[in-house]
Amino acid sequence: MTEKIEALTMPKWGIEMEEGKITEWIIQEGKSFKRGEVLLVIETDKISNEVEAEFDGLFRKRVVEADGTYPVGALLGVFAEESIADDEVEKFV
């Protein structure tokens, strides 16, 4: 990730999945992470699964809380380099 902002969105695990429930946030705001680390746990009507980081980065903002149910594609959180100002992260949300 180089000088950009990335969205963490509700994944789609299967053709019929329309929404998922965040059962646990593992990553905390302001914490860096490595590719493959677990960021959060999501439950659907069929499975419970861990969401792993696809790249190394910094978790800047949690947009939604645990125990909430959100549609596929919903913005859950924001990744951004430390050099990006907080107001830019807020604009992204």
PDB file as gemmi writes it, atoms N, CA and C in Angstrom:
CRYST1    1.000    1.000    1.000  90.00  90.00  90.00 P 1                      
ATOM      1  N   MET A   1       0.855  -1.171   0.000  1.00  0.00           N  
ATOM      2  CA  MET A   1       0.000   0.000   0.000  1.00  0.00           C  
ATOM      3  C   MET A   1       0.905   1.239   0.000  1.00  0.00           C  
ATOM      4  N   THR A   2       0.772   2.079  -1.008  1.00  0.00           N  
ATOM      5  CA  THR A   2       1.608   3.266  -1.078  1.00  0.00           C  
ATOM      6  C   THR A   2       0.754   4.517  -1.213  1.00  0.00           C  
ATOM      7  N   GLU A   3       0.788   5.363  -0.194  1.00  0.00           N  
ATOM      8  CA  GLU A   3       0.103   6.653  -0.210  1.00  0.00           C  
ATOM      9  C   GLU A   3      -1.335   6.591  -0.710  1.00  0.00           C  
ATOM     10  N   LYS A   4      -2.073   5.634  -0.226  1.00  0.00           N  
ATOM     11  CA  LYS A   4      -3.474   5.571  -0.625  1.00  0.00           C  
ATOM     12  C   LYS A   4      -4.335   5.077   0.521  1.00  0.00           C  
ATOM     13  N   ILE A   5      -5.620   5.189   0.289  1.00  0.00           N  
ATOM     14  CA  ILE A   5      -6.607   4.740   1.261  1.00  0.00           C  
ATOM     15  C   ILE A   5      -7.319   3.530   0.673  1.00  0.00           C  
ATOM     16  N   GLU A   6      -7.516   2.509   1.489  1.00  0.00           N  
ATOM     17  CA  GLU A   6      -8.191   1.287   1.053  1.00  0.00           C  
ATOM     18  C   GLU A   6      -9.405   1.029   1.938  1.00  0.00           C  
ATOM     19  N   ALA A   7     -10.452   0.518   1.340  1.00  0.00           N  
ATOM     20  CA  ALA A   7     -11.675   0.180   2.075  1.00  0.00           C  
ATOM     21  C   ALA A   7     -11.651  -1.280   2.514  1.00  0.00           C  
ATOM     22  N   LEU A   8     -12.139  -1.530   3.701  1.00  0.00           N  
ATOM     23  CA  LEU A   8     -12.434  -2.886   4.167  1.00  0.00           C  
ATOM     24  C   LEU A   8     -13.947  -3.016   4.075  1.00  0.00           C  
ATOM     25  N   THR A   9     -14.408  -3.901   3.205  1.00  0.00           N  
ATOM     26  CA  THR A   9     -15.847  -4.049   2.990  1.00  0.00           C  
ATOM     27  C   THR A   9     -16.317  -5.451   3.365  1.00  0.00           C  
ATOM     28  N   MET A  10     -17.619  -5.570   3.552  1.00  0.00           N  
ATOM     29  CA  MET A  10     -18.212  -6.872   3.846  1.00  0.00           C  
ATOM     30  C   MET A  10     -18.003  -7.775   2.633  1.00  0.00           C  
ATOM     31  N   PRO A  11     -17.303  -8.895   2.822  1.00  0.00           N  
ATOM     32  CA  PRO A  11     -17.052  -9.797   1.697  1.00  0.00           C  
ATOM     33  C   PRO A  11     -18.310 -10.567   1.289  1.00  0.00           C  
ATOM     34  N   LYS A  12     -18.246 -11.154   0.111  1.00  0.00           N  
ATOM     35  CA  LYS A  12     -19.334 -12.020  -0.367  1.00  0.00           C  
ATOM     36  C   LYS A  12     -18.770 -13.431  -0.457  1.00  0.00           C  
ATOM     37  N   TRP A  13     -19.250 -14.309   0.413  1.00  0.00           N  
ATOM     38  CA  TRP A  13     -18.801 -15.696   0.447  1.00  0.00           C  
ATOM     39  C   TRP A  13     -19.920 -16.584  -0.060  1.00  0.00           C  
ATOM     40  N   GLY A  14     -20.083 -16.644  -1.335  1.00  0.00           N  
ATOM     41  CA  GLY A  14     -21.116 -17.501  -1.909  1.00  0.00           C  
ATOM     42  C   GLY A  14     -22.184 -16.699  -2.616  1.00  0.00           C  
ATOM     43  N   ILE A  15     -22.831 -17.340  -3.551  1.00  0.00           N  
ATOM     44  CA  ILE A  15     -23.822 -16.701  -4.407  1.00  0.00           C  
ATOM     45  C   ILE A  15     -24.997 -16.145  -3.614  1.00  0.00           C  
ATOM     46  N   GLU A  16     -25.427 -16.850  -2.598  1.00  0.00           N  
ATOM     47  CA  GLU A  16     -26.629 -16.456  -1.863  1.00  0.00           C  
ATOM     48  C   GLU A  16     -26.383 -15.473  -0.721  1.00  0.00           C  
ATOM     49  N   MET A  17     -25.129 -15.216  -0.390  1.00  0.00           N  
ATOM     50  CA  MET A  17     -24.841 -14.319   0.738  1.00  0.00           C  
ATOM     51  C   MET A  17     -25.250 -12.888   0.403  1.00  0.00           C  
ATOM     52  N   GLU A  18     -26.072 -12.305   1.267  1.00  0.00           N  
ATOM     53  CA  GLU A  18     -26.508 -10.921   1.096  1.00  0.00           C  
ATOM     54  C   GLU A  18     -26.020 -10.018   2.219  1.00  0.00           C  
ATOM     55  N   GLU A  19     -25.707 -10.613   3.388  1.00  0.00           N  
ATOM     56  CA  GLU A  19     -25.259  -9.829   4.533  1.00  0.00           C  
ATOM     57  C   GLU A  19     -24.446 -10.710   5.470  1.00  0.00           C  
ATOM     58  N   GLY A  20     -23.736 -10.061   6.377  1.00  0.00           N  
ATOM     59  CA  GLY A  20     -22.959 -10.775   7.377  1.00  0.00           C  
ATOM     60  C   GLY A  20     -22.961 -10.008   8.681  1.00  0.00           C  
ATOM     61  N   LYS A  21     -22.711 -10.724   9.772  1.00  0.00           N  
ATOM     62  CA  LYS A  21     -22.672 -10.118  11.104  1.00  0.00           C  
ATOM     63  C   LYS A  21     -21.235 -10.145  11.611  1.00  0.00           C  
ATOM     64  N   ILE A  22     -20.747  -8.998  12.039  1.00  0.00           N  
ATOM     65  CA  ILE A  22     -19.417  -8.945  12.640  1.00  0.00           C  
ATOM     66  C   ILE A  22     -19.552  -9.446  14.070  1.00  0.00           C  
ATOM     67  N   THR A  23     -18.908 -10.560  14.361  1.00  0.00           N  
ATOM     68  CA  THR A  23     -18.982 -11.097  15.716  1.00  0.00           C  
ATOM     69  C   THR A  23     -17.821 -10.624  16.584  1.00  0.00           C  
ATOM     70  N   GLU A  24     -16.701 -10.243  15.937  1.00  0.00           N  
ATOM     71  CA  GLU A  24     -15.552  -9.782  16.722  1.00  0.00           C  
ATOM     72  C   GLU A  24     -14.581  -9.000  15.850  1.00  0.00           C  
ATOM     73  N   TRP A  25     -14.168  -7.845  16.332  1.00  0.00           N  
ATOM     74  CA  TRP A  25     -13.064  -7.107  15.730  1.00  0.00           C  
ATOM     75  C   TRP A  25     -11.786  -7.574  16.418  1.00  0.00           C  
ATOM     76  N   ILE A  26     -10.811  -8.011  15.665  1.00  0.00           N  
ATOM     77  CA  ILE A  26      -9.516  -8.406  16.219  1.00  0.00           C  
ATOM     78  C   ILE A  26      -8.557  -7.210  16.165  1.00  0.00           C  
ATOM     79  N   ILE A  27      -8.515  -6.545  15.026  1.00  0.00           N  
ATOM     80  CA  ILE A  27      -7.617  -5.403  14.822  1.00  0.00           C  
ATOM     81  C   ILE A  27      -8.201  -4.147  15.482  1.00  0.00           C  
ATOM     82  N   GLN A  28      -7.348  -3.365  16.070  1.00  0.00           N  
ATOM     83  CA  GLN A  28      -7.756  -2.113  16.714  1.00  0.00           C  
ATOM     84  C   GLN A  28      -7.333  -0.924  15.852  1.00  0.00           C  
ATOM     85  N   GLU A  29      -8.074   0.158  15.959  1.00  0.00           N  
ATOM     86  CA  GLU A  29      -7.721   1.372  15.220  1.00  0.00           C  
ATOM     87  C   GLU A  29      -6.308   1.814  15.581  1.00  0.00           C  
ATOM     88  N   GLY A  30      -5.572   2.244  14.557  1.00  0.00           N  
ATOM     89  CA  GLY A  30      -4.217   2.735  14.768  1.00  0.00           C  
ATOM     90  C   GLY A  30      -3.155   1.656  14.812  1.00  0.00           C  
ATOM     91  N   LYS A  31      -3.547   0.414  14.656  1.00  0.00           N  
ATOM     92  CA  LYS A  31      -2.599  -0.703  14.718  1.00  0.00           C  
ATOM     93  C   LYS A  31      -2.193  -1.139  13.314  1.00  0.00           C  
ATOM     94  N   SER A  32      -0.926  -1.477  13.164  1.00  0.00           N  
ATOM     95  CA  SER A  32      -0.453  -2.018  11.894  1.00  0.00           C  
ATOM     96  C   SER A  32      -0.654  -3.530  11.900  1.00  0.00           C  
ATOM     97  N   PHE A  33      -0.663  -4.101  10.711  1.00  0.00           N  
ATOM     98  CA  PHE A  33      -0.892  -5.536  10.561  1.00  0.00           C  
ATOM     99  C   PHE A  33      -0.076  -6.058   9.388  1.00  0.00           C  
ATOM    100  N   LYS A  34       0.085  -7.353   9.347  1.00  0.00           N  
ATOM    101  CA  LYS A  34       0.807  -8.028   8.271  1.00  0.00           C  
ATOM    102  C   LYS A  34      -0.169  -8.863   7.450  1.00  0.00           C  
ATOM    103  N   ARG A  35       0.178  -9.084   6.211  1.00  0.00           N  
ATOM    104  CA  ARG A  35      -0.625  -9.935   5.338  1.00  0.00           C  
ATOM    105  C   ARG A  35      -0.850 -11.284   6.022  1.00  0.00           C  
ATOM    106  N   GLY A  36      -2.096 -11.741   5.999  1.00  0.00           N  
ATOM    107  CA  GLY A  36      -2.440 -13.026   6.591  1.00  0.00           C  
ATOM    108  C   GLY A  36      -2.938 -12.949   8.024  1.00  0.00           C  
ATOM    109  N   GLU A  37      -2.744 -11.808   8.701  1.00  0.00           N  
ATOM    110  CA  GLU A  37      -3.255 -11.655  10.067  1.00  0.00           C  
ATOM    111  C   GLU A  37      -4.774 -11.532  10.046  1.00  0.00           C  
ATOM    112  N   VAL A  38      -5.408 -12.061  11.077  1.00  0.00           N  
ATOM    113  CA  VAL A  38      -6.864 -11.981  11.190  1.00  0.00           C  
ATOM    114  C   VAL A  38      -7.249 -10.575  11.641  1.00  0.00           C  
ATOM    115  N   LEU A  39      -8.189  -9.959  10.905  1.00  0.00           N  
ATOM    116  CA  LEU A  39      -8.652  -8.606  11.212  1.00  0.00           C  
ATOM    117  C   LEU A  39      -9.972  -8.610  11.972  1.00  0.00           C  
ATOM    118  N   LEU A  40     -10.887  -9.494  11.582  1.00  0.00           N  
ATOM    119  CA  LEU A  40     -12.196  -9.580  12.218  1.00  0.00           C  
ATOM    120  C   LEU A  40     -12.827 -10.922  11.906  1.00  0.00           C  
ATOM    121  N   VAL A  41     -13.918 -11.222  12.607  1.00  0.00           N  
ATOM    122  CA  VAL A  41     -14.660 -12.469  12.400  1.00  0.00           C  
ATOM    123  C   VAL A  41     -16.070 -12.100  11.964  1.00  0.00           C  
ATOM    124  N   ILE A  42     -16.517 -12.743  10.882  1.00  0.00           N  
ATOM    125  CA  ILE A  42     -17.847 -12.491  10.328  1.00  0.00           C  
ATOM    126  C   ILE A  42     -18.629 -13.790  10.301  1.00  0.00           C  
ATOM    127  N   GLU A  43     -19.900 -13.682  10.646  1.00  0.00           N  
ATOM    128  CA  GLU A  43     -20.806 -14.835  10.661  1.00  0.00           C  
ATOM    129  C   GLU A  43     -21.937 -14.591   9.659  1.00  0.00           C  
ATOM    130  N   THR A  44     -22.273 -15.650   8.915  1.00  0.00           N  
ATOM    131  CA  THR A  44     -23.437 -15.592   8.029  1.00  0.00           C  
ATOM    132  C   THR A  44     -24.424 -16.640   8.519  1.00  0.00           C  
ATOM    133  N   ASP A  45     -25.512 -16.808   7.791  1.00  0.00           N  
ATOM    134  CA  ASP A  45     -26.474 -17.831   8.204  1.00  0.00           C  
ATOM    135  C   ASP A  45     -25.926 -19.239   8.006  1.00  0.00           C  
ATOM    136  N   LYS A  46     -24.804 -19.359   7.268  1.00  0.00           N  
ATOM    137  CA  LYS A  46     -24.237 -20.685   7.004  1.00  0.00           C  
ATOM    138  C   LYS A  46     -22.879 -20.937   7.648  1.00  0.00           C  
ATOM    139  N   ILE A  47     -22.056 -19.898   7.802  1.00  0.00           N  
ATOM    140  CA  ILE A  47     -20.693 -20.097   8.310  1.00  0.00           C  
ATOM    141  C   ILE A  47     -20.255 -18.945   9.206  1.00  0.00           C  
ATOM    142  N   SER A  48     -19.176 -19.201   9.939  1.00  0.00           N  
ATOM    143  CA  SER A  48     -18.459 -18.155  10.660  1.00  0.00           C  
ATOM    144  C   SER A  48     -17.032 -18.227  10.143  1.00  0.00           C  
ATOM    145  N   ASN A  49     -16.464 -17.084   9.773  1.00  0.00           N  
ATOM    146  CA  ASN A  49     -15.160 -17.108   9.136  1.00  0.00           C  
ATOM    147  C   ASN A  49     -14.330 -15.904   9.554  1.00  0.00           C  
ATOM    148  N   GLU A  50     -13.014 -16.099   9.591  1.00  0.00           N  
ATOM    149  CA  GLU A  50     -12.083 -15.020   9.889  1.00  0.00           C  
ATOM    150  C   GLU A  50     -11.732 -14.291   8.598  1.00  0.00           C  
ATOM    151  N   VAL A  51     -11.644 -12.974   8.667  1.00  0.00           N  
ATOM    152  CA  VAL A  51     -11.204 -12.168   7.534  1.00  0.00           C  
ATOM    153  C   VAL A  51      -9.736 -11.837   7.765  1.00  0.00           C  
ATOM    154  N   GLU A  52      -8.888 -12.274   6.828  1.00  0.00           N  
ATOM    155  CA  GLU A  52      -7.452 -12.046   6.935  1.00  0.00           C  
ATOM    156  C   GLU A  52      -7.030 -10.872   6.061  1.00  0.00           C  
ATOM    157  N   ALA A  53      -5.980 -10.184   6.479  1.00  0.00           N  
ATOM    158  CA  ALA A  53      -5.427  -9.076   5.702  1.00  0.00           C  
ATOM    159  C   ALA A  53      -4.838  -9.602   4.403  1.00  0.00           C  
ATOM    160  N   GLU A  54      -5.100  -8.889   3.324  1.00  0.00           N  
ATOM    161  CA  GLU A  54      -4.576  -9.264   2.013  1.00  0.00           C  
ATOM    162  C   GLU A  54      -3.246  -8.579   1.720  1.00  0.00           C  
ATOM    163  N   PHE A  55      -2.824  -7.661   2.591  1.00  0.00           N  
ATOM    164  CA  PHE A  55      -1.578  -6.920   2.424  1.00  0.00           C  
ATOM    165  C   PHE A  55      -1.145  -6.392   3.792  1.00  0.00           C  
ATOM    166  N   ASP A  56       0.103  -5.929   3.896  1.00  0.00           N  
ATOM    167  CA  ASP A  56       0.582  -5.264   5.109  1.00  0.00           C  
ATOM    168  C   ASP A  56       0.003  -3.854   5.131  1.00  0.00           C  
ATOM    169  N   GLY A  57      -0.328  -3.340   6.301  1.00  0.00           N  
ATOM    170  CA  GLY A  57      -0.870  -1.990   6.335  1.00  0.00           C  
ATOM    171  C   GLY A  57      -1.134  -1.475   7.732  1.00  0.00           C  
ATOM    172  N   LEU A  58      -1.923  -0.400   7.772  1.00  0.00           N  
ATOM    173  CA  LEU A  58      -2.291   0.268   9.015  1.00  0.00           C  
ATOM    174  C   LEU A  58      -3.802   0.436   9.027  1.00  0.00           C  
ATOM    175  N   PHE A  59      -4.450  -0.049  10.094  1.00  0.00           N  
ATOM    176  CA  PHE A  59      -5.902   0.088  10.221  1.00  0.00           C  
ATOM    177  C   PHE A  59      -6.178   1.435  10.859  1.00  0.00           C  
ATOM    178  N   ARG A  60      -6.791   2.340  10.097  1.00  0.00           N  
ATOM    179  CA  ARG A  60      -6.976   3.707  10.569  1.00  0.00           C  
ATOM    180  C   ARG A  60      -8.326   3.972  11.205  1.00  0.00           C  
ATOM    181  N   LYS A  61      -9.400   3.335  10.683  1.00  0.00           N  
ATOM    182  CA  LYS A  61     -10.723   3.683  11.204  1.00  0.00           C  
ATOM    183  C   LYS A  61     -11.685   2.510  11.122  1.00  0.00           C  
ATOM    184  N   ARG A  62     -12.366   2.273  12.228  1.00  0.00           N  
ATOM    185  CA  ARG A  62     -13.472   1.314  12.275  1.00  0.00           C  
ATOM    186  C   ARG A  62     -14.747   2.110  12.002  1.00  0.00           C  
ATOM    187  N   VAL A  63     -15.495   1.703  10.995  1.00  0.00           N  
ATOM    188  CA  VAL A  63     -16.704   2.425  10.597  1.00  0.00           C  
ATOM    189  C   VAL A  63     -17.946   1.842  11.263  1.00  0.00           C  
ATOM    190  N   VAL A  64     -17.936   0.542  11.532  1.00  0.00           N  
ATOM    191  CA  VAL A  64     -19.088  -0.129  12.141  1.00  0.00           C  
ATOM    192  C   VAL A  64     -18.633  -0.912  13.366  1.00  0.00           C  
ATOM    193  N   GLU A  65     -19.567  -1.245  14.219  1.00  0.00           N  
ATOM    194  CA  GLU A  65     -19.254  -1.953  15.461  1.00  0.00           C  
ATOM    195  C   GLU A  65     -19.567  -3.445  15.353  1.00  0.00           C  
ATOM    196  N   ALA A  66     -18.999  -4.214  16.270  1.00  0.00           N  
ATOM    197  CA  ALA A  66     -19.297  -5.646  16.365  1.00  0.00           C  
ATOM    198  C   ALA A  66     -20.756  -5.836  16.757  1.00  0.00           C  
ATOM    199  N   ASP A  67     -21.269  -6.991  16.449  1.00  0.00           N  
ATOM    200  CA  ASP A  67     -22.655  -7.399  16.703  1.00  0.00           C  
ATOM    201  C   ASP A  67     -23.646  -6.781  15.729  1.00  0.00           C  
ATOM    202  N   GLY A  68     -23.152  -6.007  14.774  1.00  0.00           N  
ATOM    203  CA  GLY A  68     -24.039  -5.451  13.757  1.00  0.00           C  
ATOM    204  C   GLY A  68     -24.059  -6.326  12.515  1.00  0.00           C  
ATOM    205  N   THR A  69     -25.173  -6.298  11.801  1.00  0.00           N  
ATOM    206  CA  THR A  69     -25.324  -7.023  10.545  1.00  0.00           C  
ATOM    207  C   THR A  69     -25.316  -6.004   9.414  1.00  0.00           C  
ATOM    208  N   TYR A  70     -24.491  -6.280   8.383  1.00  0.00           N  
ATOM    209  CA  TYR A  70     -24.278  -5.327   7.302  1.00  0.00           C  
ATOM    210  C   TYR A  70     -24.354  -6.032   5.950  1.00  0.00           C  
ATOM    211  N   PRO A  71     -24.832  -5.326   4.913  1.00  0.00           N  
ATOM    212  CA  PRO A  71     -24.945  -5.936   3.591  1.00  0.00           C  
ATOM    213  C   PRO A  71     -23.577  -6.152   2.945  1.00  0.00           C  
ATOM    214  N   VAL A  72     -23.512  -7.095   2.017  1.00  0.00           N  
ATOM    215  CA  VAL A  72     -22.302  -7.332   1.234  1.00  0.00           C  
ATOM    216  C   VAL A  72     -21.887  -6.013   0.584  1.00  0.00           C  
ATOM    217  N   GLY A  73     -20.615  -5.700   0.665  1.00  0.00           N  
ATOM    218  CA  GLY A  73     -20.087  -4.473   0.078  1.00  0.00           C  
ATOM    219  C   GLY A  73     -20.098  -3.270   1.001  1.00  0.00           C  
ATOM    220  N   ALA A  74     -20.736  -3.377   2.175  1.00  0.00           N  
ATOM    221  CA  ALA A  74     -20.788  -2.250   3.118  1.00  0.00           C  
ATOM    222  C   ALA A  74     -19.386  -1.914   3.620  1.00  0.00           C  
ATOM    223  N   LEU A  75     -19.123  -0.636   3.808  1.00  0.00           N  
ATOM    224  CA  LEU A  75     -17.848  -0.185   4.346  1.00  0.00           C  
ATOM    225  C   LEU A  75     -17.773  -0.528   5.831  1.00  0.00           C  
ATOM    226  N   LEU A  76     -16.761  -1.306   6.205  1.00  0.00           N  
ATOM    227  CA  LEU A  76     -16.579  -1.725   7.595  1.00  0.00           C  
ATOM    228  C   LEU A  76     -15.448  -0.963   8.277  1.00  0.00           C  
ATOM    229  N   GLY A  77     -14.409  -0.667   7.509  1.00  0.00           N  
ATOM    230  CA  GLY A  77     -13.243   0.002   8.066  1.00  0.00           C  
ATOM    231  C   GLY A  77     -12.380   0.586   6.968  1.00  0.00           C  
ATOM    232  N   VAL A  78     -11.331   1.302   7.388  1.00  0.00           N  
ATOM    233  CA  VAL A  78     -10.464   1.990   6.439  1.00  0.00           C  
ATOM    234  C   VAL A  78      -9.002   1.716   6.776  1.00  0.00           C  
ATOM    235  N   PHE A  79      -8.235   1.381   5.735  1.00  0.00           N  
ATOM    236  CA  PHE A  79      -6.785   1.240   5.829  1.00  0.00           C  
ATOM    237  C   PHE A  79      -6.169   2.469   5.171  1.00  0.00           C  
ATOM    238  N   ALA A  80      -5.127   3.027   5.758  1.00  0.00           N  
ATOM    239  CA  ALA A  80      -4.424   4.151   5.137  1.00  0.00           C  
ATOM    240  C   ALA A  80      -3.038   4.273   5.753  1.00  0.00           C  
ATOM    241  N   GLU A  81      -2.108   4.755   4.956  1.00  0.00           N  
ATOM    242  CA  GLU A  81      -0.761   5.014   5.440  1.00  0.00           C  
ATOM    243  C   GLU A  81      -0.801   6.072   6.541  1.00  0.00           C  
ATOM    244  N   GLU A  82       0.159   6.025   7.421  1.00  0.00           N  
ATOM    245  CA  GLU A  82       0.237   6.985   8.527  1.00  0.00           C  
ATOM    246  C   GLU A  82       0.384   8.420   8.020  1.00  0.00           C  
ATOM    247  N   SER A  83       0.992   8.584   6.851  1.00  0.00           N  
ATOM    248  CA  SER A  83       1.226   9.923   6.297  1.00  0.00           C  
ATOM    249  C   SER A  83      -0.049  10.602   5.799  1.00  0.00           C  
ATOM    250  N   ILE A  84      -1.120   9.856   5.640  1.00  0.00           N  
ATOM    251  CA  ILE A  84      -2.389  10.431   5.185  1.00  0.00           C  
ATOM    252  C   ILE A  84      -3.107  11.051   6.384  1.00  0.00           C  
ATOM    253  N   ALA A  85      -3.529  12.298   6.216  1.00  0.00           N  
ATOM    254  CA  ALA A  85      -4.165  13.051   7.306  1.00  0.00           C  
ATOM    255  C   ALA A  85      -5.501  12.434   7.712  1.00  0.00           C  
ATOM    256  N   ASP A  86      -5.841  12.602   8.995  1.00  0.00           N  
ATOM    257  CA  ASP A  86      -7.108  12.083   9.517  1.00  0.00           C  
ATOM    258  C   ASP A  86      -8.312  12.623   8.752  1.00  0.00           C  
ATOM    259  N   ASP A  87      -8.261  13.903   8.345  1.00  0.00           N  
ATOM    260  CA  ASP A  87      -9.404  14.466   7.623  1.00  0.00           C  
ATOM    261  C   ASP A  87      -9.596  13.808   6.262  1.00  0.00           C  
ATOM    262  N   GLU A  88      -8.511  13.338   5.646  1.00  0.00           N  
ATOM    263  CA  GLU A  88      -8.628  12.607   4.376  1.00  0.00           C  
ATOM    264  C   GLU A  88      -9.303  11.254   4.603  1.00  0.00           C  
ATOM    265  N   VAL A  89      -8.968  10.609   5.714  1.00  0.00           N  
ATOM    266  CA  VAL A  89      -9.607   9.337   6.064  1.00  0.00           C  
ATOM    267  C   VAL A  89     -11.094   9.572   6.307  1.00  0.00           C  
ATOM    268  N   GLU A  90     -11.435  10.637   7.019  1.00  0.00           N  
ATOM    269  CA  GLU A  90     -12.845  10.960   7.290  1.00  0.00           C  
ATOM    270  C   GLU A  90     -13.613  11.241   6.001  1.00  0.00           C  
ATOM    271  N   LYS A  91     -12.990  11.938   5.056  1.00  0.00           N  
ATOM    272  CA  LYS A  91     -13.637  12.219   3.769  1.00  0.00           C  
ATOM    273  C   LYS A  91     -13.930  10.928   3.013  1.00  0.00           C  
ATOM    274  N   PHE A  92     -13.039   9.954   3.144  1.00  0.00           N  
ATOM    275  CA  PHE A  92     -13.195   8.668   2.468  1.00  0.00           C  
ATOM    276  C   PHE A  92     -14.431   7.930   2.970  1.00  0.00           C  
ATOM    277  N   VAL A  93     -14.701   8.091   4.264  1.00  0.00           N  
ATOM    278  CA  VAL A  93     -15.841   7.420   4.881  1.00  0.00           C  
ATOM    279  C   VAL A  93     -17.116   8.052   4.382  1.00  0.00           C  
TER     280      VAL A  93                                                      
END                                                                             
